[in-house]
Every structure is written in C-alpha cells, then in structure tokens.
Amino acid sequence: MASNMTAPLSSKFAVTAALGFALKQSSEPNYRFEWHQHDCAMLLWAQRGALDSRWLEGEQLNSPGLVVPQARRLVRHIALLLPAHAAHSTRSDTSRQRHGELYLRPELLHGRTRWGSFRLDGASLAMLDALSAPALAPACAEPLVHVLLAQLAAREPVQWLDVSAADGITRPLSRCMLRSFARAREQEQPLPAIEAVADELGVSVRQLQRACAAELGASPVAVRRRLLAGRARELLAQGLMPARVAQRLGFTHSGHLNRLLREMAG
C-alpha cells in the first residue's frame, strides 16, 4: 500500500454517541471491506470462520515511500484492537463466516496505548459472546464493555510468528513452532499450548500435527512434553523446589510435573 493513498473515513461517532460504543456483526459470505478508517477505536474478532486483516497506524499514511501493512489471520481466539484513524482492510474467503466489530470512543479506553493482535482468554471470549447475544438487554451491555476493556488492558499484544518471511520463503511449520517455544523460554513464560501456537501461525491444529509428523517425526504434543521435561530438569538442577518449577512451567500442581518427569525418564 502506498503511503500517499487515502483511506476513506467510515465515521462511527454517530452510532457511538449514546453509550460510547456500538456493536456491529456481519455474516456476509466472502466478506470484503477494502482500505478504510474509523474516527474511533475498533475491536475486531472472528466468531466463526477466519478473517484476514491488514492495518496501518494512522501516521504511517503520511510517511514517505511505501509502507508495508501488518497482516494477521484472525480466528476464534484472536482479536485485533486498532486506534482511531488506523487504516485497515478485512477479508474472509469462506462462505460461512461471522465476525464482530466493537467501535469504541476514546474516553472508554482511558489513554490506552497498546494496540494490535491479542489472544482472547476465556473470560474475554465469554464476554464477547455475551455482547453478541441477541437477547442481551442494552442496559447490561455497558458494564460488560467496561469489564471487557479492563480484561484486555491486562494483556500484552501478541508477538506473532510469520510462516512466510519477507524474502518470500515459506518456513516449515515445525520450525515456527519451535521458535514459539524458544521465545516463551527466553521470556521465562510457560510454553504456549499447541492450540495457541496453531492460532499464531494461522493454521489448524491438524495441519500443525501433519507438519510435525513429516518434519520432526513426532507430534507437537510430544515435542512440547520433551521440552517441558528438559527445562524442568534444568531448573531442578539449579536448586529450585519442585513446586516453584511447576509454577514457572505452567503446571497447576507439582504432581503433574512429577508425572511428566517419570513418563519422560526414558
């Protein structure tokens, strides 16, 4: 997209005047909405199927030369939060899709400056489902939106992995999965679940399973368990108590960690 291209304004101030927000849903087959911008922030998420979204920050439109948009495939557990006047486009190549758009006036965001793609936790997803319910009374929607925004404010934008790099080479899915695990270890975070990795890569769990079987000769679950066991042994060797190791690696109980180490002893 060239930086001198103007994204048409699709104003939402009128529809957000009463409550400070407005919800729109679409189930149009093969949905297309080319480059445009809104005069308020927007939360975009897929309820069924998937959306391919591209976006630019508003100031990038006036930058010299060409600007490469960010791009992400939005699936059920992924949402995109954009500030006002961020140019974006949205497409769906499936005949069965449904997605939601929540338009938000600036005063609802309380000076929020973190934007981009977010992985929806169970609470956020449940609140979005509730907001989308036809039977929800309007009086109930307003506090729900405030709680949802507070929940999202506690989360960091996802640092995504690109299967296709700038050089046009498609990276093996198994390598991208291992990069995701390595990044979590560098940040001293629990290893992401297989479903979360598949979401990051914009593929199904089944696709990731087939790729790992072909490229590594093992399932994603088996690879993750080996990495977990290896990291646990490292931390135990450093003198950490099993309960602390279990907590750092994302286990709900140290007994689960002990069971994993026994199973992987061979």
C-alpha positions in Angstrom: 0.0 0.0 0.0 1.5 3.4 -1.0 1.7 6.0 1.8 0.1 8.6 -0.4 -3.1 6.5 -0.6 -6.0 7.9 1.3 -8.2 5.5 3.3 -11.8 6.6 3.2 -13.4 7.5 6.5 -16.2 5.4 7.8 -17.5 7.5 10.6 -18.8 5.8 13.7 -19.2 8.8 16.1 -23.0 9.0 15.5 -23.6 5.3 16.4 -21.4 5.5 19.5 -22.9 8.8 20.8 -25.4 7.3 23.2 -23.2 4.8 25.1 -19.7 5.5 23.9 -19.6 2.2 21.9 -21.5 0.3 19.2 -21.5 -3.3 18.2 -21.8 -4.5 14.6 -21.9 -8.1 13.4 -21.6 -9.5 9.9 -22.2 -13.0 8.4 -21.8 -11.9 4.8 -20.3 -14.7 2.7 -16.8 -14.0 1.3 -16.8 -10.7 3.2 -14.7 -7.8 1.7 -14.1 -4.3 3.1 -11.2 -2.6 1.5 -8.9 0.0 3.0 -10.8 2.5 5.3 -10.5 4.1 8.7 -12.8 5.0 11.6 -12.9 8.1 13.8 -12.9 5.8 16.9 -11.1 2.7 18.1 -12.3 -0.7 17.0 -12.1 -4.2 18.3 -12.4 -6.8 15.6 -12.8 -10.6 16.1 -13.9 -13.7 14.3 -16.9 -15.5 15.8 -17.0 -18.2 13.1 -14.5 -18.9 10.3 -11.5 -16.6 9.9 -10.7 -13.1 8.8 -7.6 -11.9 7.0 -6.8 -8.3 8.3 -4.3 -5.8 7.3 -3.7 -2.5 9.0 -1.5 0.6 9.3 -1.2 3.1 12.1 -2.8 6.4 11.1 0.5 8.4 10.9 2.0 5.8 8.6 -0.2 7.0 5.8 1.8 10.2 5.6 5.2 8.6 5.7 7.5 8.8 2.7 7.8 5.9 0.3 5.9 2.6 0.6 4.6 1.3 3.9 4.2 -2.4 4.4 1.0 -3.2 6.3 0.9 -5.5 9.2 -1.2 -8.6 8.5 -2.8 -11.2 10.6 -5.3 -14.0 10.3 -8.0 -13.7 13.0 -9.6 -16.9 14.2 -11.9 -17.6 17.1 -9.5 -16.8 19.9 -7.7 -13.9 18.3 -8.9 -10.2 18.3 -7.5 -7.1 16.7 -7.6 -3.7 18.6 -7.0 -0.7 16.4 -6.8 3.0 17.4 -8.8 5.7 15.7 -7.8 6.6 12.2 -5.8 3.3 11.7 -6.3 2.3 8.1 -7.3 -1.3 7.7 -8.9 -3.8 5.4 -10.7 -7.0 6.2 -11.5 -10.1 4.1 -12.9 -13.6 4.5 -12.5 -16.2 1.8 -15.1 -18.5 3.4 -18.8 -18.7 2.6 -19.6 -19.2 6.2 -18.2 -16.6 8.4 -19.4 -14.3 11.2 -17.4 -11.6 12.9 -18.0 -8.8 15.4 -16.8 -5.1 15.3 -16.9 -3.2 18.6 -16.5 0.6 18.0 -15.1 2.5 21.0 -14.9 6.2 21.8 -11.5 7.3 23.2 -12.9 8.1 26.7 -13.7 4.4 27.1 -10.0 3.4 26.6 -8.6 5.6 29.4 -5.5 6.5 27.4 -4.7 3.0 26.3 -1.6 2.9 24.0 -1.1 -0.8 23.4 -2.7 -1.9 20.1 -2.5 -4.8 17.8 -3.5 -8.5 18.0 -4.5 -10.1 21.2 -5.1 -13.7 22.2 -8.5 -13.8 23.9 -8.6 -15.6 27.2 -11.7 -17.5 28.3 -13.2 -14.5 30.2 -12.8 -12.1 27.3 -14.2 -14.6 24.9 -17.2 -15.2 27.1 -17.9 -11.5 27.4 -17.7 -11.0 23.6 -20.1 -13.9 23.2 -22.5 -12.3 25.7 -22.3 -9.0 24.0 -23.2 -10.7 20.7 -26.2 -12.4 22.1 -29.4 -11.0 20.6 -31.3 -11.3 23.9 -28.8 -9.1 25.8 -30.6 -6.1 27.3 -29.0 -2.8 26.3 -28.6 -1.8 30.0 -26.4 -4.9 30.5 -24.1 -4.2 27.6 -22.4 -1.1 29.0 -20.9 -2.6 32.2 -19.9 -5.6 30.2 -17.9 -3.5 27.7 -16.1 -1.8 30.6 -15.1 -5.1 32.2 -14.0 -6.5 28.8 -11.8 -3.5 28.2 -10.3 -3.8 31.6 -9.6 -7.5 30.9 -7.9 -6.7 27.6 -5.9 -3.9 29.2 -4.2 -6.5 31.4 -2.9 -8.5 28.4 0.0 -7.8 26.2 -0.3 -7.7 22.4 0.8 -11.0 20.8 4.3 -11.1 19.2 3.4 -13.1 16.1 5.3 -15.6 14.1 5.3 -15.3 10.3 5.2 -18.5 8.3 6.1 -16.6 5.2 9.1 -14.3 5.7 9.9 -11.1 3.8 12.1 -13.0 1.4 9.1 -15.0 0.2 10.3 -18.3 1.6 7.8 -20.3 3.5 9.2 -21.5 6.8 8.5 -25.1 8.0 5.7 -25.1 10.5 7.6 -27.2 12.9 10.4 -24.7 12.9 8.0 -21.9 13.6 6.5 -23.9 16.5 10.0 -24.4 18.0 10.6 -20.6 17.7 7.4 -20.0 19.6 8.6 -22.4 22.4 12.0 -20.8 22.4 10.6 -17.3 22.7 8.5 -18.3 25.7 11.6 -19.8 27.4 13.6 -16.6 26.7 10.8 -14.6 28.3 10.6 -17.0 31.2 6.9 -17.8 30.4 5.1 -21.1 30.3 5.3 -22.9 26.9 2.2 -22.0 24.8 -0.4 -24.7 24.3 -0.5 -26.4 20.9 -3.8 -24.7 20.0 -2.3 -21.3 20.8 0.7 -22.0 18.5 -1.6 -23.1 15.7 -3.5 -19.8 16.1 -0.3 -17.8 15.9 0.6 -19.5 12.7 -2.8 -19.2 11.2 -3.2 -22.9 10.7 -5.3 -25.6 12.2 -4.0 -28.0 14.9 -4.4 -30.8 12.4 -2.2 -29.0 9.9 0.5 -28.5 12.6 0.3 -32.1 13.6 0.8 -33.3 10.0 3.7 -30.9 9.5 5.5 -32.0 12.7 5.0 -35.7 11.8 6.6 -35.1 8.4 9.3 -32.7 9.5 10.2 -34.0 13.0 8.8 -37.5 13.2 6.8 -36.6 16.3 3.6 -34.9 17.3 3.5 -31.3 18.6 2.4 -32.6 22.0 5.3 -35.0 22.2 7.8 -32.2 21.3 6.3 -29.9 23.8 6.4 -32.5 26.6 10.1 -33.2 25.8 10.9 -29.5 26.0 9.0 -29.2 29.3 10.7 -32.1 30.9 14.1 -30.9 29.8 13.5 -27.4 31.1 12.2 -28.8 34.4 15.3 -30.9 34.9 17.5 -27.8 34.3 15.6 -25.8 36.9 15.6 -28.6 39.4 19.4 -28.9 38.9 19.7 -25.3 39.8 18.1 -26.0 43.2 14.6 -24.8 42.6 11.9 -26.6 44.6 9.5 -28.8 42.6 6.5 -26.6 43.5 8.3 -23.5 42.2 9.4 -25.3 39.0 5.8 -26.4 38.4 4.6 -22.9 38.8 7.1 -21.4 36.4 6.3 -24.0 33.7 2.6 -23.5 34.0 1.6 -26.7 35.8 -1.4 -26.4 38.1 0.2 -28.8 40.6 3.7 -30.2 41.2 2.2 -33.7 41.0 1.6 -33.1 37.3 5.2 -32.2 36.8 6.4 -35.3 38.7 4.2 -37.5 36.5 5.7 -35.9 33.3 9.2 -36.5 34.5 8.5 -40.1 35.3 6.9 -40.7 31.9 9.9 -39.0 30.1 12.6 -40.7 32.2 13.4 -42.9 29.3 
